[in-house]
């Protein structure tokens, strides 16, 4: 290729077939994101293409190895001075992409890796989209995923995404993507119709050049898909979609998907009116509390992702001891991420269920049979524990018994490689009790996963008093390499998440004893913004697990274990897994709905009581230095328990409402209930170091 012209963020090159390659290479960035400067340069390039008589077509590609375009630069969201400025920027972006769409030279978006948000909106403005089909291995780069995830930041697409996507593939499929923020593979995008073709990575350039040179007929919506955008159909469809949406999200908490649906219902996808309405609506959302807090959550996530970024630790082999639900699923997840994993238990029959679950996980995640087989080949049953001497990371996930764990780690310390990480997945036993029998106690670190492992992003990386800092750093690095979010915490009873969560659950059980129906308690917390109520959560976790953790913590925190919880466990009513706990369940695991439930007091009284109990424990964790600061605590509770993301986390929520006011309210509530109040710590007393 010969050099044609170069910009700060873009590079133009012409090849021997008279195809112009337009490379996006964001300056001083590892990932391509779009900001005002990037868009203005694109505008200049498209203007120059209007005069181009030499080339037959343009291929828009990424010069980065790790994906196409990750979306807009999120830091821009906090820089708008008012709604009008936000709308003006969105309208400018729309007009630039209109030029891309109308360019006389056909532009082909060649997509390999992630293509999200504003990146997909740019691609949708191109005449063709050629995508990698998702069959490449993880070693060949990040998987190809396409989507419009803006609702997860409290906004909706603002550069024409809510207009072009429904126009291209019809409203039902498009709205499903826009309103949920879900992403799809390259193969799925082609099947849905917003990618013209999906091919293996090795054929990507050839396919892109075919479209740039031959100019085949671009994809268009079918007659039926086109019909879904007509006014009379929109009015009917929107009612159905809105009903489904309300079952998943509260418009008071998450207004963005409802606004996107309203825009489509009112003006459809034709003409400038649809674009103007999209921009105005999105511009307003930038200034909502939900957007502010979800952007905050995004940066909290980025902070966790950035931990131990400079570490050169590169584990290849993980050995997991204990093939139960947690151990088996940890092993399966590590193998899914490309690591060789040996899974040990006392007999093969204990490992078999874990292998079966892994196969189901891989079929769901990888789709392609040969990729599933590759992952299965990496997960190796190992009854005899041969993997111990070869592993870079050894994770213990056996039952919670101190003596058994101590005996195991004495043996592991003698057999493992000197540089191997020795980790425990304990959820409650302090590390310094386990490592007291080790020759080198500095080697032991906690790597505490949450159930279900494939769905829970957070992993607590636990430092004991004697744990070496370099070991903690390696454990954090390992956590990132398996695509989880590491949260550094101090080894103390319950660590962070269980320490805060358990008093909250026990308070809910106490409310049951006070005569408040379980359904009412759960409804109050769902309306507050939790993914599920505390009673349903206890049933889902397992009442036996709740009792074990509560009993363990009671010795340290002085909490009382409710008699009703003990009674249900004694009766083997352990929650969803046994068909009955606080609720009853069908054989399919669905909660049986109770009838004639009445409660005449405000639900806010319930949510206030439960949230204040959670806040009291949260501030105690900060005082004791369980985590380094309030932001990390918020991240832990959002990604570890699902604490209402749109509220920004417990500490942020307390600050927004007034810490002293909430503290006084908490003390007042306890006195009104006749509770004994001993030494009281102000919520302003915050810790600093883990």
Secondary structure, DSSP 8 states (H G I E B T S, - for coil): -EEEEE-SSEEEEE-TTSEEEEEE--TT-SS--B-HHHHHHHHHHHHHHTT--S-SEEEEEESSTT-SB--B-GGGGG--SSHHHHHHHHHHHHHHHHHHHH-SS-EEEEE-S-EETHHHHHHHHSSEEEEE-S-S-GGG-S--EEE-GGGGGT----SSHHHHHHHHH-HHHHHHHHHH--EEEHHHHHHHTSSSEEE-GGGHHHHHHHHHHH--------HHHHHTTSHHHHHHHHHHHHHHHHHH--TTT-HHHHHHHHHHHHHTTSHHHHHHHHHHHHHHHTTSHHHHHHHHHHHHHHHHHTTTTT------EEEEE--SHHHHHHHHHHHHTT-EEEEE-SSHHHHHHHHHHHHHHHHHHH-SHHHHHHHHHHEEE-TT-GGGGT-SEEEE---S-HHHHHHHHHHHHHHS-TT-EEEE--SSS-HHHHGGG-TTGGGEEEEE--SSTTT--EEEEEE-TT--HHHHHHHHHHHHHTT-EEEEEE--TTTTHHHHHHHHHHHHHHHHHTT--HHHHHHHHHHHT-SS-HHHHHHHH-HHHHHHHHHHHHHHH-----HHHHHHHHTT--BGGGTBSSSBB-TTS-B---SS----S-HHHHHHHHHHHHHHHHHHHHHTTSSSSHHHHHHHHHHHH---GGGT-HHHHHHHH-HHHHHHHHHHHHHHTT----S---TT------
